Amino acid sequence: MNDVTVWQGEHQHELDACGLNCPLPLLKAKMALNGLASGEVLKVLATDAGSQRDFRAFARLAGHQLLREEIEGEVFSYWLRKA
Protein backbone atom coordinates (compact mmCIF):
# COMPACT_ATOMS: atom_id res chain seq x y z
CA MET A 1 0.00 0.00 0.00
CA ASN A 2 1.34 3.40 -0.93
CA ASP A 3 1.12 5.91 1.92
CA VAL A 4 2.58 8.86 -0.01
CA THR A 5 0.19 11.80 -0.15
CA VAL A 6 -0.46 13.81 -3.28
CA TRP A 7 1.57 16.92 -2.49
CA GLN A 8 1.50 19.90 -4.85
CA GLY A 9 3.78 22.38 -3.09
CA GLU A 10 7.10 23.84 -4.19
CA HIS A 11 10.58 22.52 -3.59
CA GLN A 12 13.57 24.62 -2.58
CA HIS A 13 16.28 22.35 -4.01
CA GLU A 14 16.56 19.81 -6.82
CA LEU A 15 18.98 16.93 -7.32
CA ASP A 16 19.39 15.17 -10.67
CA ALA A 17 20.59 11.62 -10.01
CA CYS A 18 19.55 10.28 -13.43
CA GLY A 19 21.92 7.66 -14.80
CA LEU A 20 23.24 6.72 -11.36
CA ASN A 21 22.72 3.22 -10.01
CA CYS A 22 21.91 2.10 -6.49
CA PRO A 23 22.98 3.26 -3.94
CA LEU A 24 24.22 6.55 -5.46
CA PRO A 25 20.84 8.33 -5.90
CA LEU A 26 20.05 7.76 -2.25
CA LEU A 27 23.55 8.70 -1.04
CA LYS A 28 23.51 11.94 -3.05
CA ALA A 29 20.03 12.76 -1.72
CA LYS A 30 21.20 12.11 1.85
CA MET A 31 24.15 14.47 1.34
CA ALA A 32 21.87 17.13 -0.16
CA LEU A 33 19.40 16.83 2.72
CA ASN A 34 22.25 17.29 5.20
CA GLY A 35 22.73 20.79 3.80
CA LEU A 36 19.07 21.80 4.08
CA ALA A 37 17.21 23.41 6.94
CA SER A 38 14.46 21.46 8.67
CA GLY A 39 11.22 21.72 6.69
CA GLU A 40 12.86 22.44 3.33
CA VAL A 41 11.89 20.23 0.39
CA LEU A 42 14.28 18.42 -1.94
CA LYS A 43 13.13 17.10 -5.32
CA VAL A 44 15.17 14.14 -6.57
CA LEU A 45 15.17 12.79 -10.13
CA ALA A 46 16.44 9.23 -10.65
CA THR A 47 16.34 6.52 -13.30
CA ASP A 48 17.22 3.56 -11.07
CA ALA A 49 14.05 1.46 -10.60
CA GLY A 50 15.29 0.33 -7.18
CA SER A 51 15.14 3.93 -6.01
CA GLN A 52 11.41 3.57 -5.22
CA ARG A 53 12.07 1.04 -2.49
CA ASP A 54 15.17 2.91 -1.31
CA PHE A 55 13.55 6.35 -0.94
CA ARG A 56 10.47 4.99 0.82
CA ALA A 57 12.57 3.11 3.37
CA PHE A 58 15.05 5.95 3.80
CA ALA A 59 12.33 8.53 4.51
CA ARG A 60 10.67 6.24 7.04
CA LEU A 61 13.90 5.31 8.83
CA ALA A 62 15.51 8.77 8.79
CA GLY A 63 12.35 10.60 9.88
CA HIS A 64 12.02 12.64 6.69
CA GLN A 65 8.68 12.90 4.92
CA LEU A 66 8.29 11.51 1.41
CA LEU A 67 5.72 14.00 0.17
CA ARG A 68 5.22 12.73 -3.35
CA GLU A 69 6.61 10.35 -5.95
CA GLU A 70 6.00 10.23 -9.68
CA ILE A 71 7.08 8.12 -12.60
CA GLU A 72 7.28 9.75 -16.02
CA GLY A 73 8.74 7.47 -18.65
CA GLU A 74 11.95 6.13 -17.13
CA VAL A 75 12.38 8.97 -14.63
CA PHE A 76 11.34 8.62 -11.00
CA SER A 77 10.75 11.87 -9.09
CA TYR A 78 10.64 12.19 -5.31
CA TRP A 79 9.88 15.12 -3.04
CA LEU A 80 11.37 14.83 0.44
CA ARG A 81 10.79 17.22 3.34
CA LYS A 82 13.72 17.30 5.74
CA ALA A 83 12.86 16.41 9.32
SERO-4910 file (N, C-alpha, C, O; in steps of 0.05 Angstrom, whole numbers):
BEGIN
 pado doro    nc1    nc2    nc3   cac1   cac2   cac3    cc1    cc2    cc3    oc1    oc2    oc3
  Met    A     17    -24      0      0      0      0     18     25      0     37     26     15
  Asn    A     11     44    -16     27     68    -19     15     89      0     -8     97     -2
  Asp    A     32     99     19     22    118     38     32    146     32     31    164     50
  Val    A     42    151      8     52    177      0     28    194     -8     11    186    -24
  Thr    A     26    218      3      4    236     -3      9    250    -30     32    250    -40
  Val    A    -12    261    -41     -9    276    -66     -3    305    -57    -21    320    -50
  Trp    A     22    312    -59     31    338    -50     37    356    -74     49    346    -93
  Gln    A     27    380    -74     30    398    -97     46    423    -91     45    442   -107
  Gly    A     61    424    -69     76    448    -62    101    451    -78    106    437    -97
  Glu    A    117    471    -70    142    477    -84    166    465    -69    165    460    -45
  His    A    187    460    -84    212    450    -72    233    472    -73    233    489    -91
  Gln    A    251    472    -53    271    492    -52    297    484    -66    313    500    -74
  His    A    301    458    -68    326    447    -80    319    423    -98    299    410    -94
  Glu    A    335    419   -118    331    396   -136    358    382   -141    379    395   -144
  Leu    A    356    355   -142    380    339   -146    374    320   -170    354    306   -170
  Asp    A    391    321   -190    388    303   -213    407    280   -210    431    283   -213
  Ala    A    396    257   -204    412    232   -200    407    213   -223    411    189   -220
  Cys    A    397    223   -245    391    206   -269    417    193   -279    438    206   -280
  Gly    A    415    168   -286    438    153   -296    455    140   -274    473    125   -281
  Leu    A    450    146   -249    465    134   -227    450    109   -217    426    109   -216
  Asn    A    466     89   -210    454     64   -200    456     64   -170    471     78   -157
  Cys    A    439     46   -158    438     42   -130    466     36   -119    481     20   -131
  Pro    A    474     48    -98    460     65    -79    464     95    -83    457    111    -66
  Leu    A    476    103   -105    484    131   -109    462    151   -108    465    173    -96
  Pro    A    438    146   -120    417    167   -118    410    173    -89    406    196    -81
  Leu    A    408    152    -73    401    155    -45    423    169    -29    418    186    -13
  Leu    A    448    162    -35    471    174    -21    473    204    -28    478    220    -10
  Lys    A    469    211    -53    470    239    -61    447    255    -49    450    278    -41
  Ala    A    424    242    -47    401    255    -34    406    259     -4    400    281      6
  Lys    A    418    240      8    424    242     37    444    265     41    441    281     60
  Met    A    464    268     25    483    289     27    469    316     22    475    336     36
  Ala    A    452    318      2    437    343     -3    419    350     20    418    374     28
  Leu    A    405    331     32    388    337     54    404    347     78    394    363     94
  Asn    A    428    337     82    445    346    104    450    376    103    455    388    124
  Gly    A    450    387     79    455    416     76    430    433     77    432    458     75
  Leu    A    407    421     81    381    436     82    373    442    110    380    428    129
  Ala    A    357    462    113    344    468    139    320    450    142    308    441    123
  Ser    A    313    445    167    289    429    173    265    442    160    261    466    162
  Gly    A    249    425    147    224    434    134    228    440    104    208    442     90
  Glu    A    253    444     95    257    449     67    252    423     51    254    401     61
  Val    A    245    427     25    238    405      8    258    401    -14    266    420    -28
  Leu    A    267    376    -18    286    368    -39    271    351    -59    258    332    -52
  Lys    A    273    359    -85    263    342   -106    286    326   -118    307    338   -124
  Val    A    282    300   -121    303    283   -131    293    269   -157    271    259   -157
  Leu    A    309    270   -178    303    256   -203    322    232   -204    346    235   -200
  Ala    A    312    209   -211    329    185   -213    318    166   -235    294    167   -242
  Thr    A    335    150   -246    327    130   -266    330    102   -256    322     83   -270
  Asp    A    341     98   -233    344     71   -221    318     62   -210    307     74   -192
  Ala    A    307     39   -221    281     29   -212    281     22   -182    260     23   -169
  Gly    A    304     14   -172    306      7   -144    303     31   -125    301     28   -101
  Ser    A    304     54   -137    303     79   -120    276     81   -106    274     93    -85
  Gln    A    254     70   -117    228     71   -104    229     59    -77    221     71    -57
  Arg    A    239     35    -75    241     21    -50    260     36    -31    255     39     -8
  Asp    A    283     45    -42    303     58    -26    293     84    -14    297     88     10
  Phe    A    280    101    -29    271    127    -19    248    124      1    247    139     21
  Arg    A    231    105     -3    209    100     16    221     91     43    213    102     64
  Ala    A    239     72     43    251     62     67    268     84     81    267     87    105
  Phe    A    284     98     65    301    119     76    285    140     91    291    148    113
  Ala    A    263    150     78    247    171     90    235    161    117    235    175    137
  Arg    A    225    136    117    213    125    141    234    122    163    229    129    186
  Leu    A    257    111    156    278    106    177    292    131    186    299    133    210
  Ala    A    296    151    169    310    175    176    292    197    188    302    217    198
  Gly    A    266    193    186    247    212    198    239    234    179    225    253    186
  His    A    249    233    154    240    253    134    213    245    123    204    223    127
  Gln    A    200    264    110    174    258     98    175    256     68    184    275     55
  Leu    A    168    233     57    166    230     28    139    241     20    118    229     24
  Leu    A    139    265      9    114    280      3    100    270    -21     76    269    -23
  Arg    A    116    262    -41    104    255    -67    125    239    -83    149    242    -79
  Glu    A    115    221   -100    132    207   -119    117    204   -145     93    200   -145
  Glu    A    132    206   -167    120    205   -194    138    188   -211    162    187   -207
  Ile    A    126    176   -231    142    162   -252    132    174   -279    109    173   -285
  Glu    A    152    185   -294    146    195   -320    166    183   -339    189    190   -339
  Gly    A    156    164   -356    175    149   -373    193    133   -356    184    116   -341
  Glu    A    219    138   -358    239    123   -343    250    139   -319    269    131   -306
  Val    A    238    162   -314    248    179   -293    229    178   -268    205    183   -271
  Phe    A    241    173   -246    227    172   -220    232    199   -206    255    208   -205
  Ser    A    212    212   -196    215    237   -182    205    234   -153    184    222   -148
  Tyr    A    220    245   -135    213    244   -106    215    271    -94    234    287   -100
  Trp    A    197    278    -76    198    302    -61    200    295    -32    182    282    -21
  Leu    A    222    303    -19    227    297      9    228    322     26    242    341     18
  Arg    A    214    322     48    216    344     67    234    336     89    230    315    102
  Lys    A    255    352     94    274    346    115    261    348    142    246    367    148
  Ala    A    268    329    159    257    328    186    270    351    203    263    354    226
***
